Amino acid sequence: MKHILLAGLFLMFSAVSVEEVDYGISRVARMEEDLALGESVYRENCVACHGEKGDGKGPQAYRLRTKPRDFTKGIYKFRSTPSGSLPLDKDVYRTITQGVRGTSMLAQLQLSEQSRWAVLQYVKTLSKRFTEEKPGQAVLFPPVPSPNAQLVAFGRSLYEEAGCAQCHGPSGKGNGPSAKDLKDDWGDPILPPDLTLKPFKSGSSQEDLYRTISTGLNGTPMPSYGDALTPKERWALVSYIFSIAIKEKPRGMMGLVGEEVEGMQIDMRAAMAGMMGGRGMMGRGGRMKDGNMRDMMKDMMGR
């Protein structure tokens, strides 16, 4: 029996070609290289806000109203997956690429595609959720319906019936009766957005808003309406919100919106730290060591 078992094992392993073994080894090597690159990109571009441990407590986090994401919890707002689920890789890549409008999280287009994919893989290592769970199935996107007055009117009635006004206010200005008491899962105060002002955090397209309504925003009071509303009803709600989003948020330096100005300043500091190897006048995470140079940079950037 022992000889038969050994012979079976020999036949099983002999069926694996040298090419397959080499492919497996090279794949592991590529993964290790990607993680090494991702860690390097993270330390040069993300530590200032998200912190060395990924807990959202970087040296610049204190100055931000919208707090940086705590990656250690594995809780992501902007996803195409159901409420409570982990995001897909493409969801995290989308956020890195396009940023989160109105916050310090700018579009990281200075990074190559390879670097963006690598850093998202590294970020996933900061939470054990990614080793214990798998993301849910992505939300399906039916075709965008043609805008019409009837659909907008239907969406307006749903806005009231679904309780949107409780937080976002009867006119969508973010001043609902519950707005002042809202907090996120970390206990930080969080304000519902003014839906009359563009751009929205999740993106500028109707599909972006449909995704947010369908999945909710994990870690915030914004629930998912994926089960409560049919796809047609969700599109009607999107149509209504887009009909009242007729103004642009005030723009500052370089056309930036809200805390994007702070994000630009933080990114500039991080870039300088990277050019100087994080030494000399710059500390880790883009914090300046030299007081005179720090004051000069504030003057240059209007602070």
N, C-alpha and C positions, 0 to 999 in steps of 0.2 A: 504493500500500500504506500509506504514511504517513497519507494522508487517511482511509483506511478504519479504521486503528487509532485515530486521534483521534476519529473518529465513534463507534467502539465505546466508548471511554472516556467520551465525553460522555453516551451513552445509559446507561452503567452508573451514573455518578454522578448523572444526572438522575433515576434511579429512586429515589434516597434522598430522602425527603421532608424538608422543613424541620423537621417535628415530630420525626423520628428524630434529626436532627442536634442539635436543642435538647435532646432526651432524653439523648443521649450527653454533651453538655456539662454538663448539670445533674447527671448521675450522677457524673461526675468531680468536680464541685464538692462534691457530698455526701460523696464518699469523702475528699476533702481536709479537709472540715469534721469528719468523724468521726475522722480521724487526729489532727487538731489537738486535738479534745476528748479523745481517748484519751491523748495525750501529757500533757495537763494533768492528767487523772485519775491517770495513772501517777506523775507527779512529786509529786502531793499525797498519794497513798495507798500507793504501792508502793516508792518509792526507799529508804525507811528500811531495808528488808530486802533487796530485790532489786538495789539499786544503780542509779546513774544510767545505766550501760551495760547493765543487765539481766544482769550476770554473777553475781548472787547475793552480791555483796560490799558490801552497803549498810552504813551506819554502825552498825546495830543487829544485824547478822548474827553478830557475834562471840559474843553472849550466848546464842545458840540452839543447842541440841543437834541438832535437826532443821534442817539447813541450808536456807536459801531456795533455790528453784529458780534455776538458771542458764539464763536464757532464750536466751542467745546460741547454745547448742548445739542448740536445737530438740528437746530430749529431754524427753518428758512422761510421768509415771508413769500418770496417770489418764486413760484413753482408752477409746473403744469400738472402736478400730481394732487391726489385728494387731500383734504384737510388732515393734518397730523402726520402726513407721510413725509419721508425724505424726498428731496428734489432729485430729478434726473441730472446727469452731468451737463446736458445741454442747457438746463435751467441756470445752473451756477455759471456756466460759460457766458450765457446771455447777460447776466447781471454784471460780470466782470467787464464784458465788452461794451455794454451800453450804459453802465452805471445806474444809479438811482437818482432821478431828477429831483432837484431841490435840496439834496443832502450833500454831505462832503464826499460821498462815494461817486467819484467821477468815472466816466468811461475810460478804461485803461487801454486806450488805443496805441499808446507808446510801446506797449508790449507786443511781441510777435504772437501769432496764433499758437505756436509751440509753447511759448512761455505762459500764455493764458490757460491752455489745457494742462500744463504741468502744475501751475500753482493751484488749480482747482483740485487736482489729485492730492496735492500736499495738504490743502485745507481739510479734505475729507479725513486725513489721518488724525486730525485734532479732536475728533469725536468718535467714541466707540460705537455710536449708533450705526455707522457705516459698515462695521464688521459684524453687527448683530442683526441688522434689518436690510430689507431691500425696498427701493421706492415702489409706490403703487403705479398703476397704469395711468398714462397721461390722459388728460381730459380731451375728448373729441371736439373738434371745432367744425360745426356745421357752417355752410356758406353764409357770409354776411348778407343779411337781407337788404334790399333797396330801401333807403330812407323814405318815409312818408308820414304824413300828419297822423294817420290812424295808429301807426306803430308807436310814435312818440307819445300820443295820448294814452295808449295802453301802458306804456312804460311809466308814465306819470302816476297812474293809478296804482301800479305795482310798487312804486317807490314808497307810497304811503302804506300800502297793505303789508309790505315786507318789513316795515319798521325802520327803513333807512333814515327817515327824518328824525328819529330819536337821537341819533348821533350827528348826522350830517346837516340837520336843520331842515325846516320846511321848504326853504329855497335853495338848499344844497350848499350853504355858506360855511358849514362846519360848526354851527352854533346851536346844535340840538340840545335839549335839556340834560342829556347824559354826558355831553362832551367834556365838561369841566372835571368829571370824576374818573375819566378813563385812564387806565394804566396798562403797560405791557406785562409780559410774564416775568420780567426782571424787577417790577415795581416802579419803573420809571413812568412819569406822566406822558401821555401820548394824545395828541390832538387829531381828530378826524380831519381829513383834508377838505379844503374848500373846493367843492366840485364845480364851481363856476369858473375856476381858474385853471388854465393849462400852463405847462404840461403836468400830467399825472406822474407819480413816482414810478409806476410799473411800466411806463412807456406811453407813446403818443397815439397808438393805433387803437381802433375799436377791438381788435383781437386781444390786445393787452388788457383792456378793461374787462372783456368777456372772461378772460382767464382768471383775473382777480376775483370777480363775482362768483365764478364757478368753484374756485379752490379755497377762497378765503386767504387770510394772511396769518400764517402760523406765528404764535407768540404775541398776537395783538387781539383786541376785541372784535376785529372784523371776521365774521363767520363765513363759512362756505354756504352758497345757495345752490350747490350742485344737485342736491336732493330736493330742496324746497321749491325750486322753480324749474320748469321745463326749459329746454334750449331756446324755444321761441320766446318764452317770457324773459329769459336772461338777455336775449338780443334786444327785446323791447326796452328793457331797463337800460341797456347800453345806449340805445338810440335816444332815450330821454335825457340821460346824463350828458351826452354829447351835444344835445340841443341847448343845454344851459351853460355848457363850458365855452363861453363866448369871449372871455377875457384872458389875457396873458399875464402871468406873474411878473412883477417888476424885475427888471434885469439890471445887474450891476456891472462891475468890471468884466470886460471881454464878453458881455452878454450873458454872464452867469446868473443863475437863479438861486435865491436863498443861500443855503450853506455851501453851495458849490464854490463860492468865493473862498471860504475857509478851506475847502478841500483842495483848491488850487494852491493855496499857500502851503499847506501841509505837503502836497506832492512836490512842490519846488524845494522845500527843505530836504525831503527824502532824496530827491534827485541829486542835490548838492552833497548830501552825505554819501551817496553811492559813488559820486565822482571822486570823493576824497577818502574812500574806503572806510567811512564811518569813524575816522580819526581826526586829530587836530582840533579844529574849531567845532566839529560836528560830533554828536554822540549817537548812540544806537537809536534807530527809529526817527532820525531826523531832528533830534533835539540839539540846539546849539549850546556849546559849552562857553564860548567867549561872549561876555555881555555886550561889548561894543559892537561886535559883528551881529549879534541878535537884534540890537536896536536898529542897526543900519538896514537889516533885512525887513524889519517892520515898516520902516519909512519907505523902502522901495515898493512894498506891497500894500501901502496905504493903511497900515495898522497903527 
